[in-house]
Amino acid sequence: MIRNFTEETIKSRTLSKIGGKQERILMPEINNDRVVLAENMKLLEICRNDWQSLRDARTRRRRNRKYYRGDQWSDLIKDPDKSDGSVITEETYLKKQGKVPLKQNQIRQLVKNLIGQYRSNPSKAVIIARDRADAKTSEMLTNALQAAETVNKVASLDPRSFEEFSLSGAPIQKLSYRYWKQYNRPDLFIENINFNRIFFNSDVQDIRLTDLRRIGEIIDTTIDDIVATFAKNKADEAYIKQLYRTIITEDFLSQRGLDPTKMDSLDFFIPRDPSKCRLIEVWELKGEWRTKAHDLMDGSYSIVKESLKEIAKINRQRITMGTKLGVPEEEIALIEAEEIFEQFWYVKFLTPYGHVLFESETPYKHESHPYALVLYPLLDGEVWGFVEDIIDQQRYINRLIILMDFIINASAKGVLMIPEDSIPPGMSVKQFADEWTRFNGVIVFKPNKMGVLPTQIHNNSTNIGIHEMLALQMQLITQISGVHEAMQGQTAKSGTPAALYAQEAQNASLNTLDYIQTFNQFIQDRDTKALKIICQYYDEPRFLAVSGKSYSQEAKMWDPEKARDIEFELVVVAGNDTPVYRSMIDQTLLEMLKAQMIDLEMYLESSTMPFADQLLESIRSKKQSAEQGQAPAVNPGDPLAVEASKANPDVMSRLIPAMNGQAA
């Protein structure tokens, strides 16, 4: 920010006093024209091509979702009964053959196991300061980030993103700052974005997405939401409603709820729901020549809106003012400036007809788009999910089950064969069969001339290796997926040592480690953007009501002054939050307490025991009363009062074993 200074400042802050040299450069100003409607339509067409280029990825994801859901016979095949090239689903073909389209959904169980593995190893974002002087500030930032994520219920959002990661290999989340009605305050807002609605330049090759230059989203929302977001007055409201005058405000059409049909048949320009308004959000990486200024008067160094010509004018004003005060011209601190070509993210909210409802350079200090995403594995530009690797095994399992069912149905099961002349006179075939199957039934007949007796045939299915092939496919699906029996918690074979089974479970987790680590990196990138948004928009003190008895009271209150520009000196890492990890912490603290390396208050401040906060508060309250000269009455039946009497060695001897049993 370039400012005009007073005569006193110019006289007191000369170059000889602040040090340094400067060059005086003057270059012509560059003007930028406004984007016209035709250019917006051209931009929309580029975005439509980006979205259309992801058609194959969306088709494969839709197929993966169907198999994951259990719709595993919906692939299209040519109709063998017709010669016109028409197609039918595999389910229809099986029904024509008189078969029941059975399936055993193994895919969902494997994905559920992966989600369970992710949920069983939760983590929390922890901000670590590189400078120990910023330790308290890093605690405050950690608390703020965890509080915002608690508000957004990321414990439910992230597993659903992991599910999307398993289907498409491309989890996407969007971060913004908006008003929460239920909390009556603005705060960080995190949402999962459906892969069908996203578009970006599909020629990306870098797994870090450094070559991403355009990204956007197809939004379907109500007219009231658009008015509430973009209208500043009633005239804006009228203008917006005029743009969307063709929508049907009353949704009276018959629609299928909780159904993916609309999402599967999504169009870029026209919403499938006539009561919704189509809005297209586009973020584009642009570049232009800008002025980089270094003001020696206050030491600021930034990109400014002023042109070189305007900066030269300010410099002349300083020289004139300084010479009047008797300051030598070479001693006057001026503004050093140069033009550089800078890239920046630019956003537009467009209607399908190219009208701009809002446009701006990115308002976020992280200077990027609001999306967090990962493309896995991005091998030669190709992306696919975990489910796609095991579809063929799932299909073969279903085929073998149907084949077994067909053979069993076609085989003879308890068929009674009897010579016709052996049926007693006066007894019908049905009566003979009923008496044959009746308990303690008696049939009196004369054997025929050949002496052939009634025979009941039990024909087992011919063993052609179906059972072995099914077992092989079940084994292959676990080997290909990497989710082995030990990871699934299946009972080990008889005689398997516990240590060996634990080692097998550990080794099996290596097969899915790449998935977990990639997704954790996605979460870390998300948390980094979230932290920067928090530092930018939390401009007033607020209480951070979260988690963390180990946090000091100072860290539980947000101080915007302490967080100013601190994000450049911090890194975001994931901290363990498992019961085993917490138990290890409590056990370590307990050993330190026994060794008198820490006192009881220090133990309770860092402990995760459920009684720690209440006990610590009671101890501090009684200590404060004692310092004020009050003698609080101790109730022997009150455990908190007894714990407060920590000076009594008998009390400590009883307290430590109790905590030891609790920590175990």
Long-range contacts (C-beta under 8 A, 24 or more apart in sequence): 1-300, 1-302, 1-304, 2-293, 2-295, 2-300, 2-304, 2-306, 2-311, 2-314, 2-335, 3-295, 3-298, 4-314, 4-317, 5-297, 5-318, 7-321, 7-324, 7-325, 9-297, 10-297, 10-318, 10-321, 10-322, 10-325, 10-327, 10-332, 10-333, 11-322, 11-325, 11-327, 13-297, 13-333, 14-327, 14-328, 14-331, 14-332, 14-333, 15-296, 15-330, 15-331, 15-332, 15-333, 16-331, 18-296, 18-299, 18-333, 20-296, 22-296, 22-333, 22-334, 22-336, 23-336, 24-312, 24-315, 24-334, 25-308, 25-336, 25-337, 25-338, 26-308, 26-309, 26-312, 27-308, 27-309, 27-339, 28-307, 28-308, 28-309, 29-307, 29-308, 29-309, 29-310, 30-288, 30-289, 30-307, 30-339, 32-288, 35-356, 35-359, 37-354, 37-355, 38-354, 40-348, 40-350, 40-354, 40-355, 40-356, 41-353, 41-354, 43-282, 43-284, 43-348, 43-350, 44-269, 44-280, 44-282, 44-350, 44-352, 44-354, 46-214, 47-199, 47-214, 47-216, 47-268, 47-280, 47-282, 48-268, 48-269, 50-199, 50-200, 50-201, 50-202, 50-214, 50-216, 51-199, 51-218, 51-268, 52-268, 53-202, 54-198, 54-199, 54-202, 57-168, 57-170, 57-195, 57-383, 58-195, 58-196, 60-168, 60-384, 60-388, 61-167, 61-168, 61-195, 61-196, 61-385, 62-260, 62-264, 63-391, 64-167, 64-168, 64-385, 64-387, 64-388, 64-391, 65-167, 65-260, 67-107, 67-387, 67-391, 67-394, 68-107, 68-108, 68-111, 68-166, 68-167, 68-387, 69-108, 70-103, 70-105, 70-108, 72-103, 72-105, 72-394, 72-395, 72-398, 73-101, 73-103, 73-398, 94-402, 99-402, 99-405, 99-406, 100-402, 100-405, 101-402, 102-398, 102-401, 102-402, 102-405, 103-398, 103-401, 104-397, 104-398, 104-401, 105-394, 106-390, 106-393, 106-394, 106-397, 106-474, 106-477, 107-387, 107-390, 107-391, 107-394, 109-488, 110-390, 110-477, 110-478, 110-481, 110-483, 111-163, 111-166, 111-386, 111-387, 113-483, 113-487, 113-488, 114-162, 114-166, 114-386, 114-483, 114-512, 114-515, 115-159, 115-162, 115-163, 115-166, 117-487, 117-509, 117-512, 117-516, 118-158, 118-159, 118-162, 118-516, 118-519, 119-159, 120-578, 121-516, 121-576, 121-578, 122-155, 122-577, 122-578, 123-520, 123-523, 123-574, 123-575, 123-576, 123-577, 124-547, 124-574, 124-575, 124-577, 125-149, 125-523, 125-524, 125-527, 125-531, 125-572, 125-573, 125-574, 125-575, 126-572, 126-573, 126-574, 126-575, 127-531, 127-570, 127-571, 127-572, 128-570, 128-571, 128-573, 129-566, 129-569, 129-570, 130-569, 130-570, 130-571, 131-569, 134-566, 134-569, 134-570, 136-552, 136-554, 136-555, 136-562, 137-562, 137-563, 137-566, 138-570, 139-551, 139-552, 139-554, 139-555, 140-544, 140-554, 140-555, 140-556, 140-557, 140-558, 140-559, 140-562, 140-563, 141-531, 141-534, 141-535, 141-563, 141-566, 141-570, 142-548, 142-551, 142-555, 143-544, 143-546, 143-547, 143-548, 143-551, 143-555, 143-556, 144-531, 144-534, 144-538, 144-544, 144-558, 144-563, 145-527, 145-530, 145-531, 145-534, 145-572, 146-546, 146-547, 146-548, 147-544, 147-545, 147-546, 147-547, 148-187, 148-188, 148-530, 148-534, 149-188, 149-190, 149-527, 149-530, 150-546, 150-547, 151-180, 151-183, 151-187, 151-188, 152-188, 152-189, 152-190, 154-190, 157-190, 157-191, 157-192, 158-523, 160-192, 161-192, 161-519, 161-522, 162-519, 164-192, 164-195, 165-374, 165-376, 165-385, 165-386, 165-515, 165-518, 165-519, 165-522, 166-385, 166-386, 166-387, 166-515, 167-385, 167-386, 167-387, 168-195, 168-383, 168-384, 168-385, 169-375, 169-376, 169-377, 169-383, 169-384, 169-385, 169-386, 170-195, 170-198, 170-373, 170-374, 170-375, 170-376, 170-383, 171-373, 171-374, 171-519, 171-522, 172-198, 172-371, 172-372, 172-373, 173-371, 173-372, 173-373, 173-526, 174-217, 174-370, 174-371, 174-372, 175-370, 175-371, 175-372, 175-526, 175-529, 175-530, 175-533, 176-370, 176-533, 177-533, 177-536, 177-537, 186-537, 188-530, 188-533, 188-534, 188-537, 190-526, 190-530, 193-217, 193-371, 194-263, 196-263, 196-264, 196-266, 197-266, 198-371, 198-373, 202-381, 203-381, 204-375, 204-378, 204-381, 205-378, 205-381, 206-378, 207-374, 207-375, 207-377, 207-378, 209-373, 209-374, 209-375, 212-285, 213-284, 213-285, 214-282, 214-283, 214-284, 214-285, 215-283, 215-369, 215-371, 216-280, 216-281, 216-282, 216-283, 217-280, 217-281, 217-371, 218-266, 218-268, 218-278, 218-280, 219-278, 219-279, 219-280, 219-281, 220-271, 220-273, 220-276, 220-277, 220-278, 220-279, 221-276, 221-277, 221-279, 222-275, 222-276, 222-277, 223-247, 223-249, 223-277, 226-277, 226-279, 226-357, 230-349, 230-357, 230-358, 240-357, 243-351, 243-353, 243-355, 244-277, 244-351, 247-274, 247-275, 247-276, 247-277, 248-274, 248-275, 249-275, 250-275, 251-275, 269-352, 270-352, 278-351, 278-352, 279-349, 279-350, 279-351, 279-357, 280-349, 280-350, 280-351, 280-352, 281-347, 281-348, 281-349, 281-350, 282-347, 282-348, 282-349, 282-350, 283-345, 283-346, 283-347, 283-362, 283-369, 283-370, 283-371, 284-345, 284-346, 284-347, 284-348, 285-343, 285-344, 285-345, 285-346, 286-343, 286-344, 286-345, 286-346, 287-341, 287-342, 287-343, 287-344, 288-341, 288-342, 288-344, 289-339, 289-340, 289-341, 289-342, 290-339, 290-340, 290-341, 290-342, 291-337, 291-338, 291-339, 292-337, 292-338, 292-339, 292-340, 292-342, 293-335, 293-336, 293-337, 294-335, 294-336, 294-337, 295-333, 295-335, 295-336, 296-333, 296-334, 296-335, 296-336, 297-333, 297-334, 297-335, 303-342, 304-337, 308-337, 308-338, 308-339, 311-335, 311-337, 345-369, 364-529, 364-532, 364-533, 364-536, 365-532, 365-535, 365-536, 365-567, 366-528, 366-529, 366-532, 366-533, 368-529, 370-529, 372-522, 372-525, 372-526, 372-529, 373-522, 374-518, 374-519, 374-521, 374-522, 374-525, 376-515, 376-518, 386-481, 386-515, 389-480, 389-481, 390-477, 390-480, 390-481, 393-473, 393-476, 393-477, 393-480, 394-477, 396-473, 397-470, 397-473, 397-474, 397-477, 400-466, 400-469, 400-470, 400-473, 401-470, 403-466, 404-461, 404-466, 404-467, 404-470, 407-461, 407-462, 407-466, 408-461, 411-459, 411-460, 411-461, 411-462, 412-457, 412-458, 412-459, 413-458, 413-459, 414-456, 414-457, 414-458, 415-456, 415-457, 415-459, 416-454, 416-455, 416-456, 416-457, 417-454, 417-455, 417-456, 417-457, 418-454, 418-455, 419-448, 419-450, 419-452, 419-454, 421-448, 421-449, 422-446, 422-447, 422-448, 422-452, 422-453, 422-454, 481-511, 482-508, 482-511, 482-512, 483-508, 483-511, 483-512, 484-508, 484-511, 487-512, 520-574, 523-574, 524-572, 524-573, 524-574, 527-572, 528-572, 531-567, 531-570, 531-572, 532-567, 534-563, 535-563, 535-564, 535-566, 535-567, 538-563, 549-605, 549-606, 549-607, 549-608, 549-612, 549-613, 550-605, 550-606, 582-608, 583-663, 583-664, 586-662, 586-663, 587-663, 587-664, 590-656, 590-659, 590-660, 590-663, 593-656, 593-659, 594-656, 599-646, 600-643, 600-646, 609-659, 609-662, 609-663, 614-640, 615-640, 615-643, 618-643, 618-644, 619-643, 619-644, 619-646
